[in-house]
Each structure stands twice: as structure tokens, then as C-alpha cells.
Amino acid sequence: MENPIEHLDLGLVNFTKHPSNPDYVVYRFTNEEKANSFRRELEEQKIAFEEDTEDKKQVSYTLFAVHKKFYKQTMRMNFKVEGKHKKPLIPFFTLRWFVLLFGISILLLSILSYYKHMEHLNEKTEQIK
């Protein structure tokens, strides 16, 4: 009996084993720009691939099947493509810098507070011993 967990797809990654040929890895993209970028990367690196489209529910997937001997190369390309088309976590420039500076200031305040109260902490430690 097959393991049902192997075929569970939560959509957290955009690659999976080929359903009928275990020598291939299948990458899937819902975004046409990402698919075109990945195709361009594969062609530049001269990696043989098969391409197909699949319609599921209300989403159209562009699929690329690549031999597993190119797995490391294609994963680097996949990360590069995802990074190129990634939206920032905090979309507003000023809010992004505010969050960064606020975090750094909290960190600095905690370090300063620790060093300021070092003598008090040492006294309490000595009392416990």
C-alpha cells in the first residue's frame, strides 16, 4: 500500500516528485512571469526539460519536468526566480525602516539595561550562593 502522506500537497513548495517517473522532479508555477523566468534560466543553462500546463480548480499551473541529476542546479534557479519576483513582507518603505529601527532600538535598550544593572545582578548572585 502506498504512503498517503507522500502525495499530500499543501502547496508550501513549488516542486514535487514526478507522479509516474521517479527520475524526474516537477516544478510548478501559477504566475506566468515566474514560469517564463524559470524557462529562460533552464534554457540558458542548457538543461533539458519538458513543459506542460495543468488546470486545477480555478488555477492554471505551468509545469516543468527536469531530471533529478539537475536537482541542485534547478533548485538554485528556482530560488533565484522566486527571489526575483518576491514581494516585500512590509510593502511600505517608511514602515519597513520604522520596524527595523524600532527593533534595533529595543535591542540596544535591553543591552544597555543589562550592563547598567550588572552590579546589582552580581550582588543578587552572590547572595544566592
N, CA, C and O atoms as a GROMACS GRO file, in nm:
protein
  516
    1MET      N    1   0.085  -0.119   0.000
    1MET     CA    2   0.000   0.000   0.000
    1MET      C    3   0.089   0.125   0.000
    1MET      O    4   0.188   0.131   0.072
    2GLU      N    5   0.051   0.222  -0.081
    2GLU     CA    6   0.128   0.345  -0.090
    2GLU      C    7   0.108   0.431   0.033
    2GLU      O    8   0.003   0.427   0.097
    3ASN      N    9   0.210   0.509   0.064
    3ASN     CA   10   0.202   0.601   0.176
    3ASN      C   11   0.122   0.724   0.133
    3ASN      O   12   0.165   0.796   0.043
    4PRO      N   13   0.006   0.751   0.195
    4PRO     CA   14  -0.076   0.866   0.152
    4PRO      C   15  -0.011   1.000   0.183
    4PRO      O   16  -0.044   1.100   0.121
    5ILE      N   17   0.080   1.003   0.280
    5ILE     CA   18   0.146   1.128   0.316
    5ILE      C   19   0.236   1.177   0.202
    5ILE      O   20   0.251   1.298   0.184
    6GLU      N   21   0.295   1.085   0.124
    6GLU     CA   22   0.382   1.124   0.014
    6GLU      C   23   0.309   1.208  -0.090
    6GLU      O   24   0.371   1.292  -0.155
    7HIS      N   25   0.181   1.186  -0.106
    7HIS     CA   26   0.105   1.256  -0.209
    7HIS      C   27   0.027   1.374  -0.154
    7HIS      O   28  -0.049   1.438  -0.227
    8LEU      N   29   0.045   1.404  -0.026
    8LEU     CA   30  -0.022   1.518   0.034
    8LEU      C   31   0.049   1.645  -0.011
    8LEU      O   32   0.169   1.661   0.011
    9ASP      N   33  -0.023   1.735  -0.074
    9ASP     CA   34   0.035   1.858  -0.126
    9ASP      C   35  -0.031   1.976  -0.058
    9ASP      O   36  -0.148   2.006  -0.082
   10LEU      N   37   0.046   2.042   0.029
   10LEU     CA   38  -0.006   2.160   0.098
   10LEU      C   39   0.024   2.289   0.024
   10LEU      O   40  -0.023   2.396   0.064
   11GLY      N   41   0.101   2.282  -0.083
   11GLY     CA   42   0.132   2.399  -0.162
   11GLY      C   43   0.238   2.489  -0.101
   11GLY      O   44   0.250   2.605  -0.140
   12LEU      N   45   0.316   2.437  -0.006
   12LEU     CA   46   0.419   2.519   0.058
   12LEU      C   47   0.543   2.533  -0.029
   12LEU      O   48   0.615   2.632  -0.018
   13VAL      N   49   0.568   2.437  -0.115
   13VAL     CA   50   0.680   2.443  -0.209
   13VAL      C   51   0.625   2.425  -0.350
   13VAL      O   52   0.514   2.375  -0.367
   14ASN      N   53   0.702   2.466  -0.449
   14ASN     CA   54   0.652   2.458  -0.586
   14ASN      C   55   0.718   2.345  -0.665
   14ASN      O   56   0.728   2.353  -0.787
   15PHE      N   57   0.765   2.241  -0.596
   15PHE     CA   58   0.822   2.126  -0.665
   15PHE      C   59   0.777   1.998  -0.596
   15PHE      O   60   0.743   1.997  -0.478
   16THR      N   61   0.778   1.891  -0.672
   16THR     CA   62   0.739   1.761  -0.620
   16THR      C   63   0.799   1.653  -0.708
   16THR      O   64   0.852   1.682  -0.816
   17LYS      N   65   0.792   1.528  -0.663
   17LYS     CA   66   0.838   1.417  -0.746
   17LYS      C   67   0.740   1.398  -0.862
   17LYS      O   68   0.620   1.425  -0.849
   18HIS      N   69   0.792   1.351  -0.973
   18HIS     CA   70   0.707   1.322  -1.087
   18HIS      C   71   0.613   1.208  -1.048
   18HIS      O   72   0.657   1.110  -0.988
   19PRO      N   73   0.484   1.218  -1.082
   19PRO     CA   74   0.390   1.115  -1.038
   19PRO      C   75   0.415   0.976  -1.098
   19PRO      O   76   0.383   0.875  -1.035
   20SER      N   77   0.471   0.969  -1.219
   20SER     CA   78   0.489   0.838  -1.280
   20SER      C   79   0.635   0.799  -1.301
   20SER      O   80   0.665   0.681  -1.318
   21ASN      N   81   0.727   0.896  -1.300
   21ASN     CA   82   0.868   0.865  -1.322
   21ASN      C   83   0.951   0.926  -1.208
   21ASN      O   84   0.970   1.048  -1.204
   22PRO      N   85   1.001   0.842  -1.116
   22PRO     CA   86   1.074   0.896  -1.000
   22PRO      C   87   1.210   0.958  -1.034
   22PRO      O   88   1.274   1.016  -0.946
   23ASP      N   89   1.254   0.948  -1.160
   23ASP     CA   90   1.380   1.009  -1.201
   23ASP      C   91   1.365   1.157  -1.233
   23ASP      O   92   1.463   1.224  -1.266
   24TYR      N   93   1.245   1.210  -1.223
   24TYR     CA   94   1.220   1.349  -1.258
   24TYR      C   95   1.159   1.426  -1.141
   24TYR      O   96   1.089   1.370  -1.057
   25VAL      N   97   1.189   1.554  -1.137
   25VAL     CA   98   1.130   1.648  -1.041
   25VAL      C   99   1.044   1.744  -1.121
   25VAL      O  100   1.083   1.789  -1.229
   26VAL      N  101   0.927   1.776  -1.067
   26VAL     CA  102   0.834   1.865  -1.137
   26VAL      C  103   0.824   1.996  -1.060
   26VAL      O  104   0.793   1.997  -0.940
   27TYR      N  105   0.850   2.106  -1.128
   27TYR     CA  106   0.835   2.240  -1.072
   27TYR      C  107   0.707   2.299  -1.129
   27TYR      O  108   0.679   2.282  -1.248
   28ARG      N  109   0.630   2.367  -1.045
   28ARG     CA  110   0.504   2.425  -1.094
   28ARG      C  111   0.496   2.572  -1.056
   28ARG      O  112   0.536   2.613  -0.947
   29PHE      N  113   0.443   2.648  -1.148
   29PHE     CA  114   0.429   2.792  -1.129
   29PHE      C  115   0.288   2.835  -1.167
   29PHE      O  116   0.236   2.793  -1.270
   30THR      N  117   0.228   2.917  -1.084
   30THR     CA  118   0.096   2.972  -1.116
   30THR      C  119   0.108   3.106  -1.186
   30THR      O  120   0.018   3.148  -1.259
   31ASN      N  121   0.219   3.172  -1.165
   31ASN     CA  122   0.244   3.303  -1.223
   31ASN      C  123   0.318   3.287  -1.356
   31ASN      O  124   0.422   3.220  -1.361
   32GLU      N  125   0.266   3.347  -1.461
   32GLU     CA  126   0.327   3.335  -1.594
   32GLU      C  127   0.467   3.396  -1.600
   32GLU      O  128   0.556   3.344  -1.668
   33GLU      N  129   0.487   3.507  -1.528
   33GLU     CA  130   0.620   3.571  -1.527
   33GLU      C  131   0.726   3.481  -1.464
   33GLU      O  132   0.837   3.469  -1.515
   34LYS      N  133   0.690   3.416  -1.353
   34LYS     CA  134   0.783   3.324  -1.288
   34LYS      C  135   0.813   3.206  -1.379
   34LYS      O  136   0.928   3.162  -1.389
   35ALA      N  137   0.710   3.154  -1.445
   35ALA     CA  138   0.730   3.041  -1.536
   35ALA      C  139   0.822   3.080  -1.651
   35ALA      O  140   0.910   3.003  -1.689
   36ASN      N  141   0.803   3.199  -1.706
   36ASN     CA  142   0.890   3.245  -1.815
   36ASN      C  143   1.034   3.263  -1.768
   36ASN      O  144   1.128   3.229  -1.840
   37SER      N  145   1.051   3.317  -1.647
   37SER     CA  146   1.186   3.334  -1.592
   37SER      C  147   1.254   3.200  -1.570
   37SER      O  148   1.373   3.185  -1.601
   38PHE      N  149   1.180   3.103  -1.518
   38PHE     CA  150   1.236   2.970  -1.494
   38PHE      C  151   1.273   2.902  -1.626
   38PHE      O  152   1.378   2.839  -1.636
   39ARG      N  153   1.186   2.916  -1.726
   39ARG     CA  154   1.214   2.860  -1.858
   39ARG      C  155   1.342   2.921  -1.916
   39ARG      O  156   1.426   2.850  -1.971
   40ARG      N  157   1.354   3.054  -1.904
   40ARG     CA  158   1.474   3.123  -1.952
   40ARG      C  159   1.599   3.072  -1.883
   40ARG      O  160   1.701   3.048  -1.948
   41GLU      N  161   1.593   3.054  -1.751
   41GLU     CA  162   1.707   3.002  -1.675
   41GLU      C  163   1.744   2.861  -1.722
   41GLU      O  164   1.862   2.830  -1.739
   42LEU      N  165   1.644   2.777  -1.742
   42LEU     CA  166   1.671   2.640  -1.790
   42LEU      C  167   1.737   2.642  -1.927
   42LEU      O  168   1.831   2.567  -1.953
   43GLU      N  169   1.688   2.728  -2.015
   43GLU     CA  170   1.745   2.736  -2.150
   43GLU      C  171   1.886   2.792  -2.148
   43GLU      O  172   1.972   2.747  -2.223
   44GLU      N  173   1.912   2.892  -2.061
   44GLU     CA  174   2.047   2.949  -2.051
   44GLU      C  175   2.147   2.846  -2.000
   44GLU      O  176   2.262   2.843  -2.046
   45GLN      N  177   2.104   2.762  -1.907
   45GLN     CA  178   2.192   2.659  -1.852
   45GLN      C  179   2.195   2.532  -1.937
   45GLN      O  180   2.267   2.437  -1.907
   46LYS      N  181   2.116   2.533  -2.045
   46LYS     CA  182   2.107   2.419  -2.138
   46LYS      C  183   2.068   2.290  -2.066
   46LYS      O  184   2.128   2.184  -2.087
   47ILE      N  185   1.967   2.301  -1.982
   47ILE     CA  186   1.913   2.186  -1.910
   47ILE      C  187   1.787   2.140  -1.983
   47ILE      O  188   1.695   2.219  -2.007
   48ALA      N  189   1.785   2.012  -2.018
   48ALA     CA  190   1.669   1.956  -2.088
   48ALA      C  191   1.550   1.950  -1.993
   48ALA      O  192   1.564   1.912  -1.877
   49PHE      N  193   1.434   1.986  -2.044
   49PHE     CA  194   1.312   1.983  -1.962
   49PHE      C  195   1.191   1.959  -2.050
   49PHE      O  196   1.195   1.978  -2.172
   50GLU      N  197   1.084   1.916  -1.986
   50GLU     CA  198   0.955   1.905  -2.052
   50GLU      C  199   0.861   2.003  -1.986
   50GLU      O  200   0.864   2.022  -1.864
   51GLU      N  201   0.777   2.065  -2.067
   51GLU     CA  202   0.686   2.166  -2.015
   51GLU      C  203   0.542   2.127  -2.046
   51GLU      O  204   0.513   2.073  -2.152
   52ASP      N  205   0.454   2.157  -1.952
   52ASP     CA  206   0.313   2.126  -1.971
   52ASP      C  207   0.231   2.225  -1.888
   52ASP      O  208   0.286   2.295  -1.803
   53THR      N  209   0.104   2.231  -1.913
   53THR     CA  210   0.014   2.312  -1.832
   53THR      C  211  -0.094   2.222  -1.774
   53THR      O  212  -0.130   2.120  -1.833
   54GLU      N  213  -0.143   2.261  -1.658
   54GLU     CA  214  -0.246   2.182  -1.591
   54GLU      C  215  -0.343   2.278  -1.526
   54GLU      O  216  -0.303   2.374  -1.460
   55ASP      N  217  -0.472   2.252  -1.544
   55ASP     CA  218  -0.575   2.336  -1.482
   55ASP      C  219  -0.636   2.261  -1.366
   55ASP      O  220  -0.691   2.152  -1.383
   56LYS      N  221  -0.626   2.320  -1.246
   56LYS     CA  222  -0.686   2.262  -1.126
   56LYS      C  223  -0.769   2.368  -1.058
   56LYS      O  224  -0.725   2.481  -1.038
   57LYS      N  225  -0.890   2.331  -1.022
   57LYS     CA  226  -0.984   2.422  -0.957
   57LYS      C  227  -0.992   2.551  -1.038
   57LYS      O  228  -1.046   2.546  -1.148
   58GLN      N  229  -0.946   2.660  -0.996
   58GLN     CA  230  -0.953   2.782  -1.077
   58GLN      C  231  -0.814   2.836  -1.104
   58GLN      O  232  -0.797   2.955  -1.130
   59VAL      N  233  -0.715   2.747  -1.099
   59VAL     CA  234  -0.576   2.788  -1.116
   59VAL      C  235  -0.514   2.710  -1.230
   59VAL      O  236  -0.535   2.589  -1.244
   60SER      N  237  -0.438   2.781  -1.312
   60SER     CA  238  -0.365   2.716  -1.421
   60SER      C  239  -0.218   2.709  -1.383
   60SER      O  240  -0.156   2.812  -1.353
   61TYR      N  241  -0.161   2.588  -1.383
   61TYR     CA  242  -0.021   2.566  -1.347
   61TYR      C  243   0.062   2.546  -1.473
   61TYR      O  244   0.018   2.479  -1.567
   62THR      N  245   0.181   2.604  -1.475
   62THR     CA  246   0.280   2.573  -1.577
   62THR      C  247   0.379   2.478  -1.511
   62THR      O  248   0.439   2.511  -1.409
   63LEU      N  249   0.396   2.358  -1.568
   63LEU     CA  250   0.477   2.253  -1.509
   63LEU      C  251   0.605   2.233  -1.589
   63LEU      O  252   0.605   2.237  -1.712
   64PHE      N  253   0.715   2.212  -1.517
   64PHE     CA  254   0.844   2.181  -1.579
   64PHE      C  255   0.896   2.053  -1.517
   64PHE      O  256   0.913   2.045  -1.395
   65ALA      N  257   0.922   1.953  -1.599
   65ALA     CA  258   0.980   1.827  -1.552
   65ALA      C  259   1.128   1.829  -1.587
   65ALA      O  260   1.166   1.848  -1.703
   66VAL      N  261   1.213   1.808  -1.485
   66VAL     CA  262   1.358   1.812  -1.502
   66VAL      C  263   1.416   1.686  -1.439
   66VAL      O  264   1.371   1.643  -1.333
   67HIS      N  265   1.517   1.627  -1.504
   67HIS     CA  266   1.579   1.507  -1.450
   67HIS      C  267   1.644   1.537  -1.315
   67HIS      O  268   1.696   1.647  -1.293
   68LYS      N  269   1.639   1.440  -1.224
   68LYS     CA  270   1.687   1.464  -1.088
   68LYS      C  271   1.839   1.486  -1.078
   68LYS      O  272   1.887   1.533  -0.975
   69LYS      N  273   1.913   1.454  -1.184
   69LYS     CA  274   2.058   1.481  -1.179
   69LYS      C  275   2.086   1.631  -1.183
   69LYS      O  276   2.196   1.674  -1.149
   70PHE      N  277   1.986   1.711  -1.225
   70PHE     CA  278   1.999   1.857  -1.227
   70PHE      C  279   1.930   1.921  -1.107
   70PHE      O  280   1.906   2.042  -1.106
   71TYR      N  281   1.898   1.841  -1.005
   71TYR     CA  282   1.820   1.890  -0.892
   71TYR      C  283   1.883   2.011  -0.824
   71TYR      O  284   1.815   2.112  -0.803
   72LYS      N  285   2.011   2.005  -0.789
   72LYS     CA  286   2.075   2.116  -0.718
   72LYS      C  287   2.077   2.242  -0.803
   72LYS      O  288   2.049   2.351  -0.753
   73GLN      N  289   2.110   2.228  -0.930
   73GLN     CA  290   2.112   2.344  -1.020
   73GLN      C  291   1.974   2.407  -1.031
   73GLN      O  292   1.959   2.529  -1.022
   74THR      N  293   1.873   2.322  -1.052
   74THR     CA  294   1.738   2.375  -1.072
   74THR      C  295   1.681   2.434  -0.944
   74THR      O  296   1.602   2.528  -0.949
   75MET      N  297   1.721   2.381  -0.828
   75MET     CA  298   1.675   2.441  -0.703
   75MET      C  299   1.734   2.581  -0.686
   75MET      O  300   1.665   2.672  -0.641
   76ARG      N  301   1.861   2.598  -0.722
   76ARG     CA  302   1.921   2.732  -0.716
   76ARG      C  303   1.847   2.827  -0.811
   76ARG      O  304   1.818   2.942  -0.775
   77MET      N  305   1.816   2.778  -0.931
   77MET     CA  306   1.741   2.860  -1.027
   77MET      C  307   1.602   2.893  -0.972
   77MET      O  308   1.554   3.005  -0.987
   78ASN      N  309   1.539   2.794  -0.911
   78ASN     CA  310   1.406   2.813  -0.855
   78ASN      C  311   1.409   2.922  -0.747
   78ASN      O  312   1.323   3.010  -0.746
   79PHE      N  313   1.507   2.917  -0.657
   79PHE     CA  314   1.519   3.018  -0.553
   79PHE      C  315   1.547   3.156  -0.614
   79PHE      O  316   1.493   3.256  -0.568
   80LYS      N  317   1.630   3.158  -0.717
   80LYS     CA  318   1.662   3.285  -0.785
   80LYS      C  319   1.536   3.347  -0.846
   80LYS      O  320   1.512   3.466  -0.832
   81VAL      N  321   1.457   3.264  -0.913
   81VAL     CA  322   1.333   3.311  -0.977
   81VAL      C  323   1.234   3.358  -0.871
   81VAL      O  324   1.173   3.464  -0.885
   82GLU      N  325   1.218   3.278  -0.764
   82GLU     CA  326   1.124   3.318  -0.658
   82GLU      C  327   1.169   3.450  -0.594
   82GLU      O  328   1.086   3.536  -0.565
   83GLY      N  329   1.300   3.465  -0.573
   83GLY     CA  330   1.352   3.588  -0.513
   83GLY      C  331   1.333   3.710  -0.602
   83GLY      O  332   1.306   3.820  -0.554
   84LYS      N  333   1.347   3.688  -0.732
   84LYS     CA  334   1.333   3.798  -0.826
   84LYS      C  335   1.190   3.852  -0.830
   84LYS      O  336   1.168   3.972  -0.849
   85HIS      N  337   1.093   3.764  -0.810
   85HIS     CA  338   0.952   3.802  -0.821
   85HIS      C  339   0.883   3.814  -0.685
   85HIS      O  340   0.760   3.826  -0.679
   86LYS      N  341   0.960   3.810  -0.577
   86LYS     CA  342   0.903   3.815  -0.443
   86LYS      C  343   0.862   3.956  -0.406
   86LYS      O  344   0.932   4.053  -0.435
   87LYS      N  345   0.747   3.967  -0.341
   87LYS     CA  346   0.702   4.096  -0.289
   87LYS      C  347   0.760   4.113  -0.149
   87LYS      O  348   0.775   4.015  -0.076
   88PRO      N  349   0.792   4.236  -0.110
   88PRO     CA  350   0.846   4.258   0.026
   88PRO      C  351   0.741   4.225   0.132
   88PRO      O  352   0.621   4.243   0.110
   89LEU      N  353   0.788   4.176   0.248
   89LEU     CA  354   0.698   4.144   0.358
   89LEU      C  355   0.624   4.268   0.406
   89LEU      O  356   0.504   4.264   0.432
   90ILE      N  357   0.697   4.378   0.418
   90ILE     CA  358   0.638   4.507   0.455
   90ILE      C  359   0.648   4.596   0.332
   90ILE      O  360   0.757   4.643   0.299
   91PRO      N  361   0.537   4.620   0.264
   91PRO     CA  362   0.542   4.685   0.134
   91PRO      C  363   0.580   4.834   0.136
   91PRO      O  364   0.632   4.884   0.036
   92PHE      N  365   0.558   4.903   0.246
   92PHE     CA  366   0.584   5.047   0.251
   92PHE      C  367   0.726   5.072   0.302
   92PHE      O  368   0.765   5.023   0.407
   93PHE      N  369   0.802   5.149   0.226
   93PHE     CA  370   0.942   5.175   0.256
   93PHE      C  371   0.961   5.235   0.395
   93PHE      O  372   1.046   5.190   0.471
   94THR      N  373   0.881   5.338   0.428
   94THR     CA  374   0.898   5.406   0.558
   94THR      C  375   0.859   5.314   0.673
   94THR      O  376   0.925   5.316   0.777
   95LEU      N  377   0.756   5.234   0.657
   95LEU     CA  378   0.715   5.141   0.762
   95LEU      C  379   0.822   5.034   0.782
   95LEU      O  380   0.850   4.993   0.896
   96ARG      N  381   0.882   4.988   0.674
   96ARG     CA  382   0.990   4.889   0.681
   96ARG      C  383   1.106   4.942   0.764
   96ARG      O  384   1.158   4.872   0.851
   97TRP      N  385   1.147   5.066   0.737
   97TRP     CA  386   1.258   5.126   0.811
   97TRP      C  387   1.220   5.153   0.956
   97TRP      O  388   1.303   5.140   1.046
   98PHE      N  389   1.094   5.193   0.979
   98PHE     CA  390   1.048   5.216   1.116
   98PHE      C  391   1.056   5.087   1.197
   98PHE      O  392   1.106   5.089   1.309
   99VAL      N  393   1.009   4.977   1.142
   99VAL     CA  394   1.012   4.848   1.212
   99VAL      C  395   1.157   4.807   1.239
   99VAL      O  396   1.187   4.760   1.349
  100LEU      N  397   1.245   4.824   1.143
  100LEU     CA  398   1.385   4.789   1.160
  100LEU      C  399   1.451   4.874   1.270
  100LEU      O  400   1.517   4.820   1.359
  101LEU      N  401   1.433   5.005   1.264
  101LEU     CA  402   1.493   5.094   1.364
  101LEU      C  403   1.432   5.072   1.502
  101LEU      O  404   1.504   5.079   1.602
  102PHE      N  405   1.304   5.047   1.510
  102PHE     CA  406   1.238   5.018   1.638
  102PHE      C  407   1.297   4.891   1.699
  102PHE      O  408   1.325   4.888   1.819
  103GLY      N  409   1.314   4.787   1.619
  103GLY     CA  410   1.372   4.662   1.668
  103GLY      C  411   1.514   4.680   1.718
  103GLY      O  412   1.552   4.627   1.822
  104ILE      N  413   1.594   4.755   1.643
  104ILE     CA  414   1.732   4.780   1.684
  104ILE      C  415   1.737   4.862   1.813
  104ILE      O  416   1.819   4.836   1.900
  105SER      N  417   1.648   4.962   1.824
  105SER     CA  418   1.648   5.044   1.946
  105SER      C  419   1.606   4.961   2.068
  105SER      O  420   1.663   4.980   2.176
  106ILE      N  421   1.511   4.872   2.055
  106ILE     CA  422   1.471   4.785   2.166
  106ILE      C  423   1.588   4.695   2.206
  106ILE      O  424   1.613   4.675   2.325
  107LEU      N  425   1.658   4.641   2.108
  107LEU     CA  426   1.775   4.557   2.134
  107LEU      C  427   1.883   4.636   2.208
  107LEU      O  428   1.940   4.586   2.305
  108LEU      N  429   1.912   4.757   2.162
  108LEU     CA  430   2.014   4.841   2.227
  108LEU      C  431   1.973   4.878   2.370
  108LEU      O  432   2.056   4.878   2.460
  109LEU      N  433   1.846   4.909   2.389
  109LEU     CA  434   1.799   4.942   2.525
  109LEU      C  435   1.812   4.824   2.619
  109LEU      O  436   1.849   4.841   2.735
  110SER      N  437   1.784   4.706   2.571
  110SER     CA  438   1.796   4.588   2.657
  110SER      C  439   1.942   4.560   2.691
  110SER      O  440   1.972   4.521   2.804
  111ILE      N  441   2.032   4.578   2.596
  111ILE     CA  442   2.176   4.558   2.623
  111ILE      C  443   2.226   4.663   2.722
  111ILE      O  444   2.298   4.629   2.815
  112LEU      N  445   2.188   4.790   2.703
  112LEU     CA  446   2.228   4.896   2.796
  112LEU      C  447   2.173   4.870   2.936
  112LEU      O  448   2.244   4.890   3.035
  113SER      N  449   2.050   4.827   2.944
  113SER     CA  450   1.989   4.799   3.074
  113SER      C  451   2.062   4.685   3.144
  113SER      O  452   2.084   4.691   3.265
  114TYR      N  453   2.099   4.584   3.070
  114TYR     CA  454   2.172   4.470   3.127
  114TYR      C  455   2.304   4.518   3.185
  114TYR      O  456   2.336   4.483   3.299
  115TYR      N  457   2.382   4.596   3.110
  115TYR     CA  458   2.512   4.643   3.159
  115TYR      C  459   2.498   4.743   3.274
  115TYR      O  460   2.582   4.747   3.363
  116LYS      N  461   2.393   4.822   3.271
  116LYS     CA  462   2.371   4.920   3.379
  116LYS      C  463   2.340   4.850   3.511
  116LYS      O  464   2.382   4.896   3.617
  117HIS      N  465   2.268   4.741   3.505
  117HIS     CA  466   2.228   4.668   3.625
  117HIS      C  467   2.318   4.548   3.654
  117HIS      O  468   2.282   4.462   3.735
  118MET      N  469   2.433   4.540   3.591
  118MET     CA  470   2.526   4.428   3.609
  118MET      C  471   2.570   4.416   3.755
  118MET      O  472   2.576   4.306   3.809
  119GLU      N  473   2.600   4.530   3.819
  119GLU     CA  474   2.645   4.527   3.958
  119GLU      C  475   2.535   4.471   4.049
  119GLU      O  476   2.562   4.389   4.136
  120HIS      N  477   2.414   4.516   4.027
  120HIS     CA  478   2.300   4.467   4.106
  120HIS      C  479   2.280   4.316   4.084
  120HIS      O  480   2.254   4.243   4.180
  121LEU      N  481   2.292   4.271   3.962
  121LEU     CA  482   2.277   4.128   3.930
  121LEU      C  483   2.387   4.045   3.998
  121LEU      O  484   2.361   3.936   4.047
  122ASN      N  485   2.509   4.098   3.999
  122ASN     CA  486   2.621   4.027   4.064
  122ASN      C  487   2.596   4.016   4.215
  122ASN      O  488   2.622   3.911   4.274
  123GLU      N  489   2.545   4.123   4.279
  123GLU     CA  490   2.513   4.120   4.422
  123GLU      C  491   2.409   4.013   4.452
  123GLU      O  492   2.425   3.936   4.547
  124LYS      N  493   2.306   4.009   4.373
  124LYS     CA  494   2.199   3.909   4.394
  124LYS      C  495   2.253   3.766   4.375
  124LYS      O  496   2.214   3.674   4.447
  125THR      N  497   2.342   3.749   4.280
  125THR     CA  498   2.401   3.618   4.255
  125THR      C  499   2.485   3.575   4.375
  125THR      O  500   2.480   3.459   4.417
  126GLU      N  501   2.561   3.668   4.431
  126GLU     CA  502   2.644   3.639   4.548
  126GLU      C  503   2.557   3.605   4.669
  126GLU      O  504   2.594   3.518   4.748
  127GLN      N  505   2.444   3.670   4.685
  127GLN     CA  506   2.354   3.643   4.798
  127GLN      C  507   2.296   3.501   4.788
  127GLN      O  508   2.277   3.434   4.889
  128ILE      N  509   2.269   3.457   4.667
  128ILE     CA  510   2.213   3.323   4.647
  128ILE      C  511   2.316   3.216   4.681
  128ILE      O  512   2.280   3.111   4.735
  129LYS      N  513   2.442   3.240   4.649
  129LYS     CA  514   2.549   3.143   4.678
  129LYS      C  515   2.571   3.139   4.824
  129LYS      O  516   2.657   3.064   4.871
   0.00000   0.00000   0.00000
